[in-house]
Amino acid sequence: MKVNVGSADKVVRIILGLVIMALGIVYKSWWGLIGLLPLATALINFCPLYTLIGISTRKAAPPQPPAAGQS
């Protein structure tokens, strides 16, 4: 499982998930459980839909220098 959710995307997903869950509680609807999806994808930093469509909101990691003793 490759990380494909960036930090800004993660914040949006957490807020959206909490808002959806709160609305489910306020309106006494089980639809609030749908808020678990964006919340879960934010917490594990992986979105299966992003994998299917081949995108990532995560910034590329800077290249690491070779370890000592390796060329």
Secondary structure by P-SEA (a helix, b strand, c coil): ccccccaaaaaaaaaaaaaaaaaaaaacccccccaaaaaaaaaacccaaaaaacccccccccccccccccc
